[in-house]
């Protein structure tokens, strides 16, 4: 009976804290990007494209960066549908972000000159995944993922960060993944690139927040994008079973949350219950994001740690069942 009362009291406390947090978050007004220049890497499809759309819908001038010129031009047509005033500009730039810093630096200088506006917001969405067991992924593919996922974010961020610091304003979004919060079967080298991005985001936030630069780390779960379709082709069956528990999100919805969180100054941007739970469990030494939210994390971390135990048991059960099946075959 006493245990039941404690449980009910804990639930009531969580609800109250959640309401307080919701009220606190809603009071934070998003920054206005109307008339400002937003650059989105990986902006030709998926979360990148829809991030560009949501920024354009807020009146921003938008540059989308990717490699394929044809796909970029198709994306430009989609963004154009959401124009809210005639003065808005859309620029497309074909650029391989993973090649070298010198190429990225030159490309971004061209973007600024052509747009004739400084970059106020950088949304890093370029990335890709090759799945498989650690020993099955070639060394070349592992290096390629690091080049695309990490350096493809590091180079543009390295270029724009000192400019934002000097201006005393700016927003940097680093799109990572749930794989930055826990290692997942079949995601070895890919997860390593995403963990690296989390470290990069936390470091930049510590270094640049006092200079007026906001940093948001986006942690999307499985999202229905062309990249996800390619990822599925190399994903082991066990990985599919484990990752399917979170469902498949729409890129427009994930991107809308990403843009909203970035403009409100949130460090983490998550979408869906599973991502939210993981962000609390793995918050660690992530930047302080307000008293009430941190109190909520403090209250929930202990019971959620117990929940995570059963989640891991389920993952291990899936892996064991698949191993038995393979041995029989």
Secondary structure as UniProt FT lines:
FT   HELIX           2..27
FT   TURN            34..35
FT   STRAND          37..41
FT   TURN            42..44
FT   HELIX           46..56
FT   TURN            57..59
FT   STRAND          61..66
FT   HELIX           69..80
FT   TURN            81..82
FT   TURN            86..87
FT   STRAND          90..94
FT   TURN            97..98
FT   HELIX           101..115
FT   STRAND          119..124
FT   TURN            134..136
FT   HELIX           139..145
FT   HELIX           146..151
FT   HELIX           152..167
FT   STRAND          170..175
FT   HELIX           178..180
FT   TURN            185..186
FT   HELIX           188..208
FT   HELIX           209..211
FT   STRAND          213..218
FT   HELIX           226..234
FT   HELIX           237..243
FT   HELIX           244..246
FT   HELIX           251..264
FT   STRAND          268..269
FT   HELIX           273..281
FT   TURN            284..285
FT   HELIX           291..328
//
